[in-house]
């Protein structure tokens, strides 16, 4: 699997998870105030995890590109 395909799969999984969790929260039987609180906590967690995944992806891409740059210079 190429790097672009892996990124697309990860993005699709994250979006699917977010949509599924959001729908689950909205269809749950609880007061609106509690639902909004849970959604906020969930979104904050997704934002943190997305940031971590982006950093890991950048590091991986740098590791893959760096050896290529030195090989081209030689």
N, C-alpha and C positions, 0 to 999 in steps of 0.2 A: 504494500500500500504506500502510495506516495505521501509526502508530508502534507500536501494540500488536501488529499482525501481524508487523512486522519483528522485534520483540523475541522473539516466539514462534518465528519461523523461526531466528533466531540461537541461541536456547536449544536447539532441536531439533538443529541442526547440531553444537553443542558436545557435547550428550549422546550423539549418534550417534557422534561422533569418539571420545569417551572410552570408550564401550562397545566399539567396534570395536578400538581400540588395546589395551584390557584383554584382550579375547578373544585377540587376536593374541599378546600376551605370554604368556598362560597356555597356549596351545597350542604355543608355540615349544619346541624341544628344547634345553633348557639347565637347569643346576642351579637348584633352588628359591631359593637364596640370591641368585643373579644375577637371577632374575626379580623377586624382591621389591625389589631395589635399583633395577631399571629402572622398576618400577611407582611407587616413591617419587619418583624423578626426574621421571617423567611427570606425576604428580599435582601435584607442586610447580610444574611449568611451567604446567599447566592452571589452577591456583589464581592464579598471577600474571597470566596472560592474561585470566582471568575478571574479576579486579580492574580491569585496564586497561579492558576492555570496559564494565564497570559505570560507571567514571568518565567514559568517553566518552559513554555513554548519558545520564548525569546532566547533563553539560554541554550535550548536544544538547537535552534536555528543557527545561533552563533557558533556552536560547536561543529555543526555540519558545514557551515560556510567558511570558517577560519582555515581548516586544512585545504580547502579548495583554493583559497586565495594564495596561500604559500606555494601550492603546487604550480599555479599559473605563473608566479613570479620567477620560479626556477626555470 
